[in-house]
Amino acid sequence: MFMASSGKWVVSDAARQIIEELDPGLHQFFSIDVQFRDGTAPDGAWYAMNITTLKKEMIDSESAIKHIVTKDQTFTSKSGVTKTYKGHEMFLVDFDAKRITVGPDADDGANLWREKGHQRDLILFSDKLYDALQEAGLTTAKKFRARLSSEP
């Protein structure tokens, strides 16, 4: 599985089958053609995946978070009208720090989810799903294991 443009996740048929087995009917899969830059295509069927489950499992205070304040941006339209859009605050996971902490219930319910309150590209998956993908010899995009919170 890998992330394509605009944050859409793409999975092989083998990954789709594992996800469907563990989270039956929770996510949407749309058959697509995948092509490398050189014009060749990988073997097998591929799917764009819509991860429909949203959970709040990450404990922000125990995770590596970057605080970013974006700059104001000014745009001038073709008609000469100028508008300034105010910057805003964002809290993003610091993937370089490789420190995400989740609560003890993170493995309950859906095995694959988008983390509520964080950038849309942040997806988390359970140990069960991770182990099933590894056992099948499948790889994912950037990954690292989350820690369980020391708090009860």
Stockholm file with secondary structure:
# STOCKHOLM 1.0

chainA/1-152         MFMASSGKWVVSDAARQIIEELDPGLHQFFSIDVQFRDGTAPDGAWYAMNITTLKKEMIDSESAIKHIVTKDQTFTSKSGVTKTYKGHEMFLVDFDAKRITVGPDADDGANLWREKGHQRDLILFSDKLYDALQEAGLTTAKKFRARLSSEP
#=GR chainA/1-152 SS CEECGGGCEEEEHHHHHHHHHHSTTTSEEEEECCCCTTSCCCSSCEEEEECCCEECCBCGGGSCEEEEECCCEEEECTTSCEEEECCCEEEEECGGGTCCEECTTTTSSCSEEEETTSCTTCEEECHHHHHHHHHTTCCCSSCCCCEECSCC
#=GC SS_cons         CEECGGGCEEEEHHHHHHHHHHSTTTSEEEEECCCCTTSCCCSSCEEEEECCCEECCBCGGGSCEEEEECCCEEEECTTSCEEEECCCEEEEECGGGTCCEECTTTTSSCSEEEETTSCTTCEEECHHHHHHHHHTTCCCSSCCCCEECSCC
//
